[in-house]
Amino acid sequence: MPSRAATVCLSAALLALAACGGYQRPEQAASQLSFGVDMARRGLWDEALFRFTEAEKLDPENPRIASNMGVAYEASGQFDKALSYYQKALKLAPNDKEIRTNYGRFVEFYQGFKGEKAKGGLPKTTTTTHKAPPVPAAPPADPGPPEPSTPGDTPPPPADSRPPL
């Protein structure tokens, strides 16, 4: 039979571990969300959806996660699930302009989709113009020379260029 001191120490250690476990949750959710957004930007919607689902498990009341789940379900053609997540995001953050815009655009598309589906046809478009998570601007691959400040102020030719013969 374990001693009382050992039981108290074990209990204290378990409580400390339990307390520390919750501390990392928001950070882990943000990491999953960020990774999911990166995968979505690359068009890897299954992976993005997996990451958003993992983030939702860690932070189920986060409107950004719910909105991104809606975007991912929409991109994968699961429109009923997309609507559900857009509505959840709107409920969690009713004053968020981006979420309201995404929801409005999706509902407009979804109503058209449902109407065309009922008629036996397909909608004219199966994508929406929802605002995706912001993408950082990438510098151009080769920006070229800077623009001259005045028309007569052109940069000299590169050192390795040869004059025409």
Chimera marker file (.cmm) of the C-alpha trace (Angstrom):
<marker_set name="trace">
<marker id="1" x="0.000" y="0.000" z="0.000" r="1" g="1" b="0" radius="0.5"/>
<marker id="2" x="1.511" y="3.366" z="-0.963" r="1" g="1" b="0" radius="0.5"/>
<marker id="3" x="2.264" y="5.764" z="1.798" r="1" g="1" b="0" radius="0.5"/>
<marker id="4" x="0.170" y="8.825" z="2.308" r="1" g="1" b="0" radius="0.5"/>
<marker id="5" x="3.121" y="11.095" z="1.417" r="1" g="1" b="0" radius="0.5"/>
<marker id="6" x="3.589" y="9.292" z="-1.907" r="1" g="1" b="0" radius="0.5"/>
<marker id="7" x="-0.121" y="9.610" z="-2.685" r="1" g="1" b="0" radius="0.5"/>
<marker id="8" x="-0.088" y="13.336" z="-1.879" r="1" g="1" b="0" radius="0.5"/>
<marker id="9" x="3.016" y="13.887" z="-4.041" r="1" g="1" b="0" radius="0.5"/>
<marker id="10" x="1.491" y="11.939" z="-6.931" r="1" g="1" b="0" radius="0.5"/>
<marker id="11" x="-1.766" y="13.890" z="-6.635" r="1" g="1" b="0" radius="0.5"/>
<marker id="12" x="0.108" y="17.203" z="-6.563" r="1" g="1" b="0" radius="0.5"/>
<marker id="13" x="2.111" y="16.207" z="-9.645" r="1" g="1" b="0" radius="0.5"/>
<marker id="14" x="-1.039" y="15.210" z="-11.538" r="1" g="1" b="0" radius="0.5"/>
<marker id="15" x="-2.739" y="18.495" z="-10.632" r="1" g="1" b="0" radius="0.5"/>
<marker id="16" x="0.297" y="20.452" z="-11.798" r="1" g="1" b="0" radius="0.5"/>
<marker id="17" x="0.330" y="18.580" z="-15.101" r="1" g="1" b="0" radius="0.5"/>
<marker id="18" x="-3.384" y="19.149" z="-15.591" r="1" g="1" b="0" radius="0.5"/>
<marker id="19" x="-2.977" y="22.861" z="-14.893" r="1" g="1" b="0" radius="0.5"/>
<marker id="20" x="-0.096" y="23.158" z="-17.351" r="1" g="1" b="0" radius="0.5"/>
<marker id="21" x="-1.947" y="21.233" z="-20.047" r="1" g="1" b="0" radius="0.5"/>
<marker id="22" x="-4.574" y="23.933" z="-20.479" r="1" g="1" b="0" radius="0.5"/>
<marker id="23" x="-1.995" y="26.695" z="-20.685" r="1" g="1" b="0" radius="0.5"/>
<marker id="24" x="-0.752" y="25.631" z="-24.132" r="1" g="1" b="0" radius="0.5"/>
<marker id="25" x="-4.174" y="25.197" z="-25.716" r="1" g="1" b="0" radius="0.5"/>
<marker id="26" x="-4.676" y="28.677" z="-27.248" r="1" g="1" b="0" radius="0.5"/>
<marker id="27" x="-1.113" y="28.678" z="-28.555" r="1" g="1" b="0" radius="0.5"/>
<marker id="28" x="-1.578" y="25.224" z="-30.075" r="1" g="1" b="0" radius="0.5"/>
<marker id="29" x="-4.916" y="26.246" z="-31.610" r="1" g="1" b="0" radius="0.5"/>
<marker id="30" x="-3.302" y="29.316" z="-33.170" r="1" g="1" b="0" radius="0.5"/>
<marker id="31" x="-0.505" y="27.144" z="-34.541" r="1" g="1" b="0" radius="0.5"/>
<marker id="32" x="-2.984" y="24.694" z="-36.084" r="1" g="1" b="0" radius="0.5"/>
<marker id="33" x="-5.016" y="27.595" z="-37.513" r="1" g="1" b="0" radius="0.5"/>
<marker id="34" x="-1.923" y="29.201" z="-39.016" r="1" g="1" b="0" radius="0.5"/>
<marker id="35" x="-0.779" y="25.937" z="-40.567" r="1" g="1" b="0" radius="0.5"/>
<marker id="36" x="-4.283" y="25.356" z="-41.941" r="1" g="1" b="0" radius="0.5"/>
<marker id="37" x="-4.344" y="28.804" z="-43.541" r="1" g="1" b="0" radius="0.5"/>
<marker id="38" x="-0.992" y="28.070" z="-45.168" r="1" g="1" b="0" radius="0.5"/>
<marker id="39" x="-2.313" y="24.785" z="-46.556" r="1" g="1" b="0" radius="0.5"/>
<marker id="40" x="-5.471" y="26.521" z="-47.824" r="1" g="1" b="0" radius="0.5"/>
<marker id="41" x="-3.382" y="29.100" z="-49.668" r="1" g="1" b="0" radius="0.5"/>
<marker id="42" x="-1.621" y="26.219" z="-51.405" r="1" g="1" b="0" radius="0.5"/>
<marker id="43" x="-4.952" y="24.670" z="-52.375" r="1" g="1" b="0" radius="0.5"/>
<marker id="44" x="-4.470" y="21.671" z="-50.067" r="1" g="1" b="0" radius="0.5"/>
<marker id="45" x="-8.009" y="21.780" z="-48.703" r="1" g="1" b="0" radius="0.5"/>
<marker id="46" x="-8.064" y="18.340" z="-47.075" r="1" g="1" b="0" radius="0.5"/>
<marker id="47" x="-4.995" y="19.202" z="-45.016" r="1" g="1" b="0" radius="0.5"/>
<marker id="48" x="-6.370" y="22.665" z="-44.237" r="1" g="1" b="0" radius="0.5"/>
<marker id="49" x="-9.641" y="21.150" z="-43.068" r="1" g="1" b="0" radius="0.5"/>
<marker id="50" x="-7.761" y="18.672" z="-40.878" r="1" g="1" b="0" radius="0.5"/>
<marker id="51" x="-5.759" y="21.502" z="-39.260" r="1" g="1" b="0" radius="0.5"/>
<marker id="52" x="-8.841" y="23.668" z="-38.738" r="1" g="1" b="0" radius="0.5"/>
<marker id="53" x="-10.595" y="20.701" z="-37.124" r="1" g="1" b="0" radius="0.5"/>
<marker id="54" x="-7.646" y="20.207" z="-34.771" r="1" g="1" b="0" radius="0.5"/>
<marker id="55" x="-7.702" y="23.927" z="-33.926" r="1" g="1" b="0" radius="0.5"/>
<marker id="56" x="-11.436" y="23.753" z="-33.255" r="1" g="1" b="0" radius="0.5"/>
<marker id="57" x="-10.916" y="20.905" z="-30.779" r="1" g="1" b="0" radius="0.5"/>
<marker id="58" x="-8.504" y="23.131" z="-28.854" r="1" g="1" b="0" radius="0.5"/>
<marker id="59" x="-10.490" y="26.380" z="-29.100" r="1" g="1" b="0" radius="0.5"/>
<marker id="60" x="-14.125" y="25.636" z="-30.062" r="1" g="1" b="0" radius="0.5"/>
<marker id="61" x="-15.398" y="29.176" z="-29.474" r="1" g="1" b="0" radius="0.5"/>
<marker id="62" x="-12.928" y="30.907" z="-31.802" r="1" g="1" b="0" radius="0.5"/>
<marker id="63" x="-14.822" y="32.683" z="-34.623" r="1" g="1" b="0" radius="0.5"/>
<marker id="64" x="-11.754" y="32.733" z="-36.920" r="1" g="1" b="0" radius="0.5"/>
<marker id="65" x="-11.492" y="28.968" z="-36.727" r="1" g="1" b="0" radius="0.5"/>
<marker id="66" x="-15.220" y="28.570" z="-37.463" r="1" g="1" b="0" radius="0.5"/>
<marker id="67" x="-14.994" y="30.958" z="-40.423" r="1" g="1" b="0" radius="0.5"/>
<marker id="68" x="-12.002" y="29.113" z="-41.849" r="1" g="1" b="0" radius="0.5"/>
<marker id="69" x="-13.829" y="25.814" z="-41.403" r="1" g="1" b="0" radius="0.5"/>
<marker id="70" x="-16.638" y="27.334" z="-43.497" r="1" g="1" b="0" radius="0.5"/>
<marker id="71" x="-14.180" y="28.388" z="-46.193" r="1" g="1" b="0" radius="0.5"/>
<marker id="72" x="-12.579" y="24.930" z="-46.274" r="1" g="1" b="0" radius="0.5"/>
<marker id="73" x="-15.910" y="23.113" z="-46.452" r="1" g="1" b="0" radius="0.5"/>
<marker id="74" x="-17.047" y="25.491" z="-49.176" r="1" g="1" b="0" radius="0.5"/>
<marker id="75" x="-13.870" y="24.883" z="-51.179" r="1" g="1" b="0" radius="0.5"/>
<marker id="76" x="-14.383" y="21.120" z="-50.867" r="1" g="1" b="0" radius="0.5"/>
<marker id="77" x="-17.979" y="21.352" z="-52.074" r="1" g="1" b="0" radius="0.5"/>
<marker id="78" x="-19.572" y="20.502" z="-48.723" r="1" g="1" b="0" radius="0.5"/>
<marker id="79" x="-21.918" y="23.464" z="-48.766" r="1" g="1" b="0" radius="0.5"/>
<marker id="80" x="-24.277" y="22.401" z="-45.958" r="1" g="1" b="0" radius="0.5"/>
<marker id="81" x="-21.339" y="22.074" z="-43.560" r="1" g="1" b="0" radius="0.5"/>
<marker id="82" x="-19.917" y="25.358" z="-44.841" r="1" g="1" b="0" radius="0.5"/>
<marker id="83" x="-23.192" y="27.133" z="-44.076" r="1" g="1" b="0" radius="0.5"/>
<marker id="84" x="-23.238" y="25.662" z="-40.585" r="1" g="1" b="0" radius="0.5"/>
<marker id="85" x="-19.719" y="26.932" z="-39.832" r="1" g="1" b="0" radius="0.5"/>
<marker id="86" x="-20.320" y="30.360" z="-41.360" r="1" g="1" b="0" radius="0.5"/>
<marker id="87" x="-23.390" y="30.668" z="-39.121" r="1" g="1" b="0" radius="0.5"/>
<marker id="88" x="-21.375" y="29.568" z="-36.087" r="1" g="1" b="0" radius="0.5"/>
<marker id="89" x="-18.674" y="32.156" z="-36.857" r="1" g="1" b="0" radius="0.5"/>
<marker id="90" x="-21.317" y="34.860" z="-37.232" r="1" g="1" b="0" radius="0.5"/>
<marker id="91" x="-22.926" y="33.859" z="-33.951" r="1" g="1" b="0" radius="0.5"/>
<marker id="92" x="-19.543" y="33.996" z="-32.172" r="1" g="1" b="0" radius="0.5"/>
<marker id="93" x="-18.568" y="37.360" z="-33.689" r="1" g="1" b="0" radius="0.5"/>
<marker id="94" x="-21.688" y="39.129" z="-35.013" r="1" g="1" b="0" radius="0.5"/>
<marker id="95" x="-19.891" y="42.460" z="-35.473" r="1" g="1" b="0" radius="0.5"/>
<marker id="96" x="-16.848" y="41.139" z="-37.338" r="1" g="1" b="0" radius="0.5"/>
<marker id="97" x="-17.012" y="42.756" z="-40.775" r="1" g="1" b="0" radius="0.5"/>
<marker id="98" x="-14.964" y="40.082" z="-42.555" r="1" g="1" b="0" radius="0.5"/>
<marker id="99" x="-17.071" y="37.250" z="-41.141" r="1" g="1" b="0" radius="0.5"/>
<marker id="100" x="-20.284" y="39.086" z="-42.049" r="1" g="1" b="0" radius="0.5"/>
<marker id="101" x="-18.999" y="39.629" z="-45.596" r="1" g="1" b="0" radius="0.5"/>
<marker id="102" x="-17.977" y="35.973" z="-46.014" r="1" g="1" b="0" radius="0.5"/>
<marker id="103" x="-21.342" y="34.832" z="-44.668" r="1" g="1" b="0" radius="0.5"/>
<marker id="104" x="-23.306" y="37.192" z="-46.931" r="1" g="1" b="0" radius="0.5"/>
<marker id="105" x="-21.430" y="36.151" z="-50.060" r="1" g="1" b="0" radius="0.5"/>
<marker id="106" x="-21.746" y="32.486" z="-49.241" r="1" g="1" b="0" radius="0.5"/>
<marker id="107" x="-25.486" y="32.725" z="-48.517" r="1" g="1" b="0" radius="0.5"/>
<marker id="108" x="-26.033" y="34.486" z="-51.848" r="1" g="1" b="0" radius="0.5"/>
<marker id="109" x="-24.136" y="31.724" z="-53.641" r="1" g="1" b="0" radius="0.5"/>
<marker id="110" x="-25.775" y="28.973" z="-51.596" r="1" g="1" b="0" radius="0.5"/>
<marker id="111" x="-29.303" y="30.178" z="-52.356" r="1" g="1" b="0" radius="0.5"/>
<marker id="112" x="-28.476" y="30.145" z="-56.062" r="1" g="1" b="0" radius="0.5"/>
<marker id="113" x="-26.928" y="26.717" z="-55.711" r="1" g="1" b="0" radius="0.5"/>
<marker id="114" x="-29.993" y="25.330" z="-53.930" r="1" g="1" b="0" radius="0.5"/>
<marker id="115" x="-32.296" y="26.928" z="-56.520" r="1" g="1" b="0" radius="0.5"/>
<marker id="116" x="-30.381" y="25.498" z="-59.465" r="1" g="1" b="0" radius="0.5"/>
<marker id="117" x="-30.094" y="22.119" z="-57.772" r="1" g="1" b="0" radius="0.5"/>
<marker id="118" x="-33.869" y="22.028" z="-57.279" r="1" g="1" b="0" radius="0.5"/>
<marker id="119" x="-34.319" y="22.747" z="-61.010" r="1" g="1" b="0" radius="0.5"/>
<marker id="120" x="-31.957" y="19.888" z="-61.832" r="1" g="1" b="0" radius="0.5"/>
<marker id="121" x="-29.151" y="22.071" z="-63.110" r="1" g="1" b="0" radius="0.5"/>
<marker id="122" x="-25.886" y="23.341" z="-61.746" r="1" g="1" b="0" radius="0.5"/>
<marker id="123" x="-25.235" y="26.873" z="-60.603" r="1" g="1" b="0" radius="0.5"/>
<marker id="124" x="-23.527" y="29.184" z="-63.035" r="1" g="1" b="0" radius="0.5"/>
<marker id="125" x="-20.532" y="29.294" z="-60.712" r="1" g="1" b="0" radius="0.5"/>
<marker id="126" x="-19.494" y="26.982" z="-57.929" r="1" g="1" b="0" radius="0.5"/>
<marker id="127" x="-17.064" y="29.327" z="-56.287" r="1" g="1" b="0" radius="0.5"/>
<marker id="128" x="-17.570" y="32.448" z="-54.314" r="1" g="1" b="0" radius="0.5"/>
<marker id="129" x="-15.482" y="35.504" z="-53.924" r="1" g="1" b="0" radius="0.5"/>
<marker id="130" x="-15.211" y="35.261" z="-50.153" r="1" g="1" b="0" radius="0.5"/>
<marker id="131" x="-12.345" y="37.046" z="-48.592" r="1" g="1" b="0" radius="0.5"/>
<marker id="132" x="-9.680" y="34.497" z="-47.785" r="1" g="1" b="0" radius="0.5"/>
<marker id="133" x="-7.359" y="34.987" z="-44.842" r="1" g="1" b="0" radius="0.5"/>
<marker id="134" x="-4.909" y="37.797" z="-45.638" r="1" g="1" b="0" radius="0.5"/>
<marker id="135" x="-1.935" y="36.691" z="-47.704" r="1" g="1" b="0" radius="0.5"/>
<marker id="136" x="1.319" y="38.536" z="-47.114" r="1" g="1" b="0" radius="0.5"/>
<marker id="137" x="2.523" y="40.270" z="-50.233" r="1" g="1" b="0" radius="0.5"/>
<marker id="138" x="5.441" y="38.439" z="-51.804" r="1" g="1" b="0" radius="0.5"/>
<marker id="139" x="8.162" y="40.508" z="-53.404" r="1" g="1" b="0" radius="0.5"/>
<marker id="140" x="8.310" y="40.168" z="-57.182" r="1" g="1" b="0" radius="0.5"/>
<marker id="141" x="10.791" y="37.568" z="-58.420" r="1" g="1" b="0" radius="0.5"/>
<marker id="142" x="12.774" y="40.116" z="-60.417" r="1" g="1" b="0" radius="0.5"/>
<marker id="143" x="11.723" y="43.681" z="-59.687" r="1" g="1" b="0" radius="0.5"/>
<marker id="144" x="14.022" y="45.050" z="-62.382" r="1" g="1" b="0" radius="0.5"/>
<marker id="145" x="15.701" y="48.421" z="-62.112" r="1" g="1" b="0" radius="0.5"/>
<marker id="146" x="14.015" y="51.146" z="-60.111" r="1" g="1" b="0" radius="0.5"/>
<marker id="147" x="12.078" y="53.704" z="-62.086" r="1" g="1" b="0" radius="0.5"/>
<marker id="148" x="14.084" y="56.799" z="-62.954" r="1" g="1" b="0" radius="0.5"/>
<marker id="149" x="13.075" y="59.946" z="-61.153" r="1" g="1" b="0" radius="0.5"/>
<marker id="150" x="12.899" y="62.021" z="-64.344" r="1" g="1" b="0" radius="0.5"/>
<marker id="151" x="12.553" y="60.969" z="-68.017" r="1" g="1" b="0" radius="0.5"/>
<marker id="152" x="16.156" y="61.921" z="-68.860" r="1" g="1" b="0" radius="0.5"/>
<marker id="153" x="17.616" y="60.217" z="-65.786" r="1" g="1" b="0" radius="0.5"/>
<marker id="154" x="17.984" y="56.629" z="-67.009" r="1" g="1" b="0" radius="0.5"/>
<marker id="155" x="20.270" y="54.135" z="-65.287" r="1" g="1" b="0" radius="0.5"/>
<marker id="156" x="23.455" y="53.070" z="-67.081" r="1" g="1" b="0" radius="0.5"/>
<marker id="157" x="23.425" y="49.666" z="-68.852" r="1" g="1" b="0" radius="0.5"/>
<marker id="158" x="24.669" y="46.677" z="-66.854" r="1" g="1" b="0" radius="0.5"/>
<marker id="159" x="28.435" y="46.190" z="-66.808" r="1" g="1" b="0" radius="0.5"/>
<marker id="160" x="28.241" y="42.848" z="-68.607" r="1" g="1" b="0" radius="0.5"/>
<marker id="161" x="26.243" y="44.153" z="-71.590" r="1" g="1" b="0" radius="0.5"/>
<marker id="162" x="28.040" y="44.796" z="-74.829" r="1" g="1" b="0" radius="0.5"/>
<marker id="163" x="27.266" y="47.616" z="-77.263" r="1" g="1" b="0" radius="0.5"/>
<marker id="164" x="25.638" y="46.532" z="-80.532" r="1" g="1" b="0" radius="0.5"/>
<marker id="165" x="28.051" y="45.858" z="-83.441" r="1" g="1" b="0" radius="0.5"/>
<link id1="1" id2="2" r="1" g="1" b="0" radius="0.2"/>
<link id1="2" id2="3" r="1" g="1" b="0" radius="0.2"/>
<link id1="3" id2="4" r="1" g="1" b="0" radius="0.2"/>
<link id1="4" id2="5" r="1" g="1" b="0" radius="0.2"/>
<link id1="5" id2="6" r="1" g="1" b="0" radius="0.2"/>
<link id1="6" id2="7" r="1" g="1" b="0" radius="0.2"/>
<link id1="7" id2="8" r="1" g="1" b="0" radius="0.2"/>
<link id1="8" id2="9" r="1" g="1" b="0" radius="0.2"/>
<link id1="9" id2="10" r="1" g="1" b="0" radius="0.2"/>
<link id1="10" id2="11" r="1" g="1" b="0" radius="0.2"/>
<link id1="11" id2="12" r="1" g="1" b="0" radius="0.2"/>
<link id1="12" id2="13" r="1" g="1" b="0" radius="0.2"/>
<link id1="13" id2="14" r="1" g="1" b="0" radius="0.2"/>
<link id1="14" id2="15" r="1" g="1" b="0" radius="0.2"/>
<link id1="15" id2="16" r="1" g="1" b="0" radius="0.2"/>
<link id1="16" id2="17" r="1" g="1" b="0" radius="0.2"/>
<link id1="17" id2="18" r="1" g="1" b="0" radius="0.2"/>
<link id1="18" id2="19" r="1" g="1" b="0" radius="0.2"/>
<link id1="19" id2="20" r="1" g="1" b="0" radius="0.2"/>
<link id1="20" id2="21" r="1" g="1" b="0" radius="0.2"/>
<link id1="21" id2="22" r="1" g="1" b="0" radius="0.2"/>
<link id1="22" id2="23" r="1" g="1" b="0" radius="0.2"/>
<link id1="23" id2="24" r="1" g="1" b="0" radius="0.2"/>
<link id1="24" id2="25" r="1" g="1" b="0" radius="0.2"/>
<link id1="25" id2="26" r="1" g="1" b="0" radius="0.2"/>
<link id1="26" id2="27" r="1" g="1" b="0" radius="0.2"/>
<link id1="27" id2="28" r="1" g="1" b="0" radius="0.2"/>
<link id1="28" id2="29" r="1" g="1" b="0" radius="0.2"/>
<link id1="29" id2="30" r="1" g="1" b="0" radius="0.2"/>
<link id1="30" id2="31" r="1" g="1" b="0" radius="0.2"/>
<link id1="31" id2="32" r="1" g="1" b="0" radius="0.2"/>
<link id1="32" id2="33" r="1" g="1" b="0" radius="0.2"/>
<link id1="33" id2="34" r="1" g="1" b="0" radius="0.2"/>
<link id1="34" id2="35" r="1" g="1" b="0" radius="0.2"/>
<link id1="35" id2="36" r="1" g="1" b="0" radius="0.2"/>
<link id1="36" id2="37" r="1" g="1" b="0" radius="0.2"/>
<link id1="37" id2="38" r="1" g="1" b="0" radius="0.2"/>
<link id1="38" id2="39" r="1" g="1" b="0" radius="0.2"/>
<link id1="39" id2="40" r="1" g="1" b="0" radius="0.2"/>
<link id1="40" id2="41" r="1" g="1" b="0" radius="0.2"/>
<link id1="41" id2="42" r="1" g="1" b="0" radius="0.2"/>
<link id1="42" id2="43" r="1" g="1" b="0" radius="0.2"/>
<link id1="43" id2="44" r="1" g="1" b="0" radius="0.2"/>
<link id1="44" id2="45" r="1" g="1" b="0" radius="0.2"/>
<link id1="45" id2="46" r="1" g="1" b="0" radius="0.2"/>
<link id1="46" id2="47" r="1" g="1" b="0" radius="0.2"/>
<link id1="47" id2="48" r="1" g="1" b="0" radius="0.2"/>
<link id1="48" id2="49" r="1" g="1" b="0" radius="0.2"/>
<link id1="49" id2="50" r="1" g="1" b="0" radius="0.2"/>
<link id1="50" id2="51" r="1" g="1" b="0" radius="0.2"/>
<link id1="51" id2="52" r="1" g="1" b="0" radius="0.2"/>
<link id1="52" id2="53" r="1" g="1" b="0" radius="0.2"/>
<link id1="53" id2="54" r="1" g="1" b="0" radius="0.2"/>
<link id1="54" id2="55" r="1" g="1" b="0" radius="0.2"/>
<link id1="55" id2="56" r="1" g="1" b="0" radius="0.2"/>
<link id1="56" id2="57" r="1" g="1" b="0" radius="0.2"/>
<link id1="57" id2="58" r="1" g="1" b="0" radius="0.2"/>
<link id1="58" id2="59" r="1" g="1" b="0" radius="0.2"/>
<link id1="59" id2="60" r="1" g="1" b="0" radius="0.2"/>
<link id1="60" id2="61" r="1" g="1" b="0" radius="0.2"/>
<link id1="61" id2="62" r="1" g="1" b="0" radius="0.2"/>
<link id1="62" id2="63" r="1" g="1" b="0" radius="0.2"/>
<link id1="63" id2="64" r="1" g="1" b="0" radius="0.2"/>
<link id1="64" id2="65" r="1" g="1" b="0" radius="0.2"/>
<link id1="65" id2="66" r="1" g="1" b="0" radius="0.2"/>
<link id1="66" id2="67" r="1" g="1" b="0" radius="0.2"/>
<link id1="67" id2="68" r="1" g="1" b="0" radius="0.2"/>
<link id1="68" id2="69" r="1" g="1" b="0" radius="0.2"/>
<link id1="69" id2="70" r="1" g="1" b="0" radius="0.2"/>
<link id1="70" id2="71" r="1" g="1" b="0" radius="0.2"/>
<link id1="71" id2="72" r="1" g="1" b="0" radius="0.2"/>
<link id1="72" id2="73" r="1" g="1" b="0" radius="0.2"/>
<link id1="73" id2="74" r="1" g="1" b="0" radius="0.2"/>
<link id1="74" id2="75" r="1" g="1" b="0" radius="0.2"/>
<link id1="75" id2="76" r="1" g="1" b="0" radius="0.2"/>
<link id1="76" id2="77" r="1" g="1" b="0" radius="0.2"/>
<link id1="77" id2="78" r="1" g="1" b="0" radius="0.2"/>
<link id1="78" id2="79" r="1" g="1" b="0" radius="0.2"/>
<link id1="79" id2="80" r="1" g="1" b="0" radius="0.2"/>
<link id1="80" id2="81" r="1" g="1" b="0" radius="0.2"/>
<link id1="81" id2="82" r="1" g="1" b="0" radius="0.2"/>
<link id1="82" id2="83" r="1" g="1" b="0" radius="0.2"/>
<link id1="83" id2="84" r="1" g="1" b="0" radius="0.2"/>
<link id1="84" id2="85" r="1" g="1" b="0" radius="0.2"/>
<link id1="85" id2="86" r="1" g="1" b="0" radius="0.2"/>
<link id1="86" id2="87" r="1" g="1" b="0" radius="0.2"/>
<link id1="87" id2="88" r="1" g="1" b="0" radius="0.2"/>
<link id1="88" id2="89" r="1" g="1" b="0" radius="0.2"/>
<link id1="89" id2="90" r="1" g="1" b="0" radius="0.2"/>
<link id1="90" id2="91" r="1" g="1" b="0" radius="0.2"/>
<link id1="91" id2="92" r="1" g="1" b="0" radius="0.2"/>
<link id1="92" id2="93" r="1" g="1" b="0" radius="0.2"/>
<link id1="93" id2="94" r="1" g="1" b="0" radius="0.2"/>
<link id1="94" id2="95" r="1" g="1" b="0" radius="0.2"/>
<link id1="95" id2="96" r="1" g="1" b="0" radius="0.2"/>
<link id1="96" id2="97" r="1" g="1" b="0" radius="0.2"/>
<link id1="97" id2="98" r="1" g="1" b="0" radius="0.2"/>
<link id1="98" id2="99" r="1" g="1" b="0" radius="0.2"/>
<link id1="99" id2="100" r="1" g="1" b="0" radius="0.2"/>
<link id1="100" id2="101" r="1" g="1" b="0" radius="0.2"/>
<link id1="101" id2="102" r="1" g="1" b="0" radius="0.2"/>
<link id1="102" id2="103" r="1" g="1" b="0" radius="0.2"/>
<link id1="103" id2="104" r="1" g="1" b="0" radius="0.2"/>
<link id1="104" id2="105" r="1" g="1" b="0" radius="0.2"/>
<link id1="105" id2="106" r="1" g="1" b="0" radius="0.2"/>
<link id1="106" id2="107" r="1" g="1" b="0" radius="0.2"/>
<link id1="107" id2="108" r="1" g="1" b="0" radius="0.2"/>
<link id1="108" id2="109" r="1" g="1" b="0" radius="0.2"/>
<link id1="109" id2="110" r="1" g="1" b="0" radius="0.2"/>
<link id1="110" id2="111" r="1" g="1" b="0" radius="0.2"/>
<link id1="111" id2="112" r="1" g="1" b="0" radius="0.2"/>
<link id1="112" id2="113" r="1" g="1" b="0" radius="0.2"/>
<link id1="113" id2="114" r="1" g="1" b="0" radius="0.2"/>
<link id1="114" id2="115" r="1" g="1" b="0" radius="0.2"/>
<link id1="115" id2="116" r="1" g="1" b="0" radius="0.2"/>
<link id1="116" id2="117" r="1" g="1" b="0" radius="0.2"/>
<link id1="117" id2="118" r="1" g="1" b="0" radius="0.2"/>
<link id1="118" id2="119" r="1" g="1" b="0" radius="0.2"/>
<link id1="119" id2="120" r="1" g="1" b="0" radius="0.2"/>
<link id1="120" id2="121" r="1" g="1" b="0" radius="0.2"/>
<link id1="121" id2="122" r="1" g="1" b="0" radius="0.2"/>
<link id1="122" id2="123" r="1" g="1" b="0" radius="0.2"/>
<link id1="123" id2="124" r="1" g="1" b="0" radius="0.2"/>
<link id1="124" id2="125" r="1" g="1" b="0" radius="0.2"/>
<link id1="125" id2="126" r="1" g="1" b="0" radius="0.2"/>
<link id1="126" id2="127" r="1" g="1" b="0" radius="0.2"/>
<link id1="127" id2="128" r="1" g="1" b="0" radius="0.2"/>
<link id1="128" id2="129" r="1" g="1" b="0" radius="0.2"/>
<link id1="129" id2="130" r="1" g="1" b="0" radius="0.2"/>
<link id1="130" id2="131" r="1" g="1" b="0" radius="0.2"/>
<link id1="131" id2="132" r="1" g="1" b="0" radius="0.2"/>
<link id1="132" id2="133" r="1" g="1" b="0" radius="0.2"/>
<link id1="133" id2="134" r="1" g="1" b="0" radius="0.2"/>
<link id1="134" id2="135" r="1" g="1" b="0" radius="0.2"/>
<link id1="135" id2="136" r="1" g="1" b="0" radius="0.2"/>
<link id1="136" id2="137" r="1" g="1" b="0" radius="0.2"/>
<link id1="137" id2="138" r="1" g="1" b="0" radius="0.2"/>
<link id1="138" id2="139" r="1" g="1" b="0" radius="0.2"/>
<link id1="139" id2="140" r="1" g="1" b="0" radius="0.2"/>
<link id1="140" id2="141" r="1" g="1" b="0" radius="0.2"/>
<link id1="141" id2="142" r="1" g="1" b="0" radius="0.2"/>
<link id1="142" id2="143" r="1" g="1" b="0" radius="0.2"/>
<link id1="143" id2="144" r="1" g="1" b="0" radius="0.2"/>
<link id1="144" id2="145" r="1" g="1" b="0" radius="0.2"/>
<link id1="145" id2="146" r="1" g="1" b="0" radius="0.2"/>
<link id1="146" id2="147" r="1" g="1" b="0" radius="0.2"/>
<link id1="147" id2="148" r="1" g="1" b="0" radius="0.2"/>
<link id1="148" id2="149" r="1" g="1" b="0" radius="0.2"/>
<link id1="149" id2="150" r="1" g="1" b="0" radius="0.2"/>
<link id1="150" id2="151" r="1" g="1" b="0" radius="0.2"/>
<link id1="151" id2="152" r="1" g="1" b="0" radius="0.2"/>
<link id1="152" id2="153" r="1" g="1" b="0" radius="0.2"/>
<link id1="153" id2="154" r="1" g="1" b="0" radius="0.2"/>
<link id1="154" id2="155" r="1" g="1" b="0" radius="0.2"/>
<link id1="155" id2="156" r="1" g="1" b="0" radius="0.2"/>
<link id1="156" id2="157" r="1" g="1" b="0" radius="0.2"/>
<link id1="157" id2="158" r="1" g="1" b="0" radius="0.2"/>
<link id1="158" id2="159" r="1" g="1" b="0" radius="0.2"/>
<link id1="159" id2="160" r="1" g="1" b="0" radius="0.2"/>
<link id1="160" id2="161" r="1" g="1" b="0" radius="0.2"/>
<link id1="161" id2="162" r="1" g="1" b="0" radius="0.2"/>
<link id1="162" id2="163" r="1" g="1" b="0" radius="0.2"/>
<link id1="163" id2="164" r="1" g="1" b="0" radius="0.2"/>
<link id1="164" id2="165" r="1" g="1" b="0" radius="0.2"/>
</marker_set>
